[in-house]
Amino acid sequence: MSECVSANVSSVHALIPAELALIALLTALLAGLAGGLLIGRARELARRAAKLADRSRLTHTVLHDVRSPLISVHAIATSLLEADQAPLGGVRAQLDSIKRCAELMEQLVSDLLDAERIGAGRLSLVHAPFRVSELVCGALATFAATAEARGVTINVMEEAGTHNWVIGDYRRLLQSLNNGLSNALKFSARGQRIALRVGCRSLAEGSVLLRIQVIDEGVGLSPEELAELGKNEAFTQVGLGKAQGNGGSGLELGIVRELLRMHHNSTLEISSNGHGRGTTFAINAYCKSATGVPPTDLQGSAAAGATAAAATAGAAAGA
């Protein structure tokens, strides 16, 4: 009898380690599952919090930037109303300030709308034939007067293929080019030059590459500032734009990158050799060749392109 009891006890003792191991394994699995769920939940909450924080920053930034020109418009309008015998020259200068403030507000609102459409996936591109040289004409029409007033020279360098017809979204490509020229003018001093270099070359399967470069002699960027811009985060401002508050809302560069990505995965490159050595803003825009498109369609697209350029010019000039 004692031998049977001893055998049963030994069997129980033999089973206990296996059962404990199974319980430990199940506990570990449950803990891992719970931990994974908690980590996933934590990541989701963090993502939502970051999204809300971005929206809050967006609202604050845009409202702050819109408020400043509004205050200026109010003050200038009050001054005009109170000046019974204001000299004509002074009135024209004040009216010019009102115009620039209005253009700035329009640009801020346009940036906000583009950012919202991109975020919601509602922004679409309109591809149509246009001549590559029209991008140069559209950009010069927008910034020639501003460059002259600031004493900055814009030199156009047209390379091979500039007079070719291509198929792409002319308005959005011009918007991207205008952003580069606007920044170049902001950070160029009187007497400096800006080179606008444009070329087009054929690729395989009916595609073409537009290479558009805006090369200035302005303040330049440090390696750290280039790295900050490379993060492609909203509201990013660096250098004098951040210090002086004349860099806009910080939305424009991200919008340009997203527009180019949507345009057949086109890209933007920003480079500089350091402070005081200028900056290069380079667009690699992939388009389709317009070879075989009927001439009547090309002429109609040219007229539409001119209309789009005129619609874009006002806001860009005030950026």
C-alpha positions, 0 to 999 in steps of 0.5 A: 500500500505504501508503495502505491502511495509513493508511486502516485506521489512521484507521478504527481511530482513528475506532472507538476513541472510540466503543468507549471511550464504550460501555465507559464507559457500560456501566461507569457502568451497572454501577456505578449498578446495584451502587451501587443494590444496595448502597444498598438493602442498606444501607437494609435493614440499617439498618432491621433494626438500628433494629428490633432497637434498638427491641426492645432499648429496649422490653425494657430500658424495660419490665423496668426499669419492672416491676422498680421496683414489684416491689422496692417490693412486696417491701419492703412485704411484708417490712415487713408480715411483720415488724410484729407490732403494726402499727397498722391505719392503717399496714397499710391504707396499705401494702396500698394501696401494694401495690395500686397497684404491682400495677396499675402492673405490670398496665398495663405488661404490657398496654401491652407486649402491645398494642404487640406485637400492633400490631407483628405486625398481630394486634390487631383491634377489636370494633365494637358499639353503645354510648351515647356517654355510657357513655364518660363514665361509664366514665372517671369510674368509673375516675378519680373516686376518684383525682381526689378523693384528689388534690384535682382536680375533673373537670367533665363538659361534655356537648354535643349527641348525647351520648346517641346510640347509635353503633357502634364499639369501646367498650373501645378508645375508653375506653382512649384516653380513659383515657390522656388523663385519666390524664395530665391527673391526673398533671400537675395540682396540687391545686385545679386542674380538668380539663374532660371535653367530649364531643359527637357529630355526624352525618356523611354516609353513616351516619357520626358523629364523636365529639369528646372533649376532656380539657382540664387546667390543669396544667404544659402543654407547650412547642412543642418538647415538642409537636413531640417528641410529634408524631413518634409514636416509641415510648418518647417522654417529655417535660417532667415525665414524663421528668424525674420518671420518672412518665410511664410506659413511653412506649408509651401515646401511640403505642398510642392513636394506632394504635388510633384509626387502626385505628378508621376513621382516627380521630385524636388532637390534643395542644395546649398554650399553653406551660408552666403553661398546661395541655394539651388531649388531643382525640380525633376518633373516627369511628363508625357510626350505630346508627340502625335497630339493634334495641332488644334488641341495644342493651341487650345491648351496653350490658351488654357495655360496662359489663363492658368498662369494669370490666375496663379500670378497674383498670389505668387507675387505677393508670397 
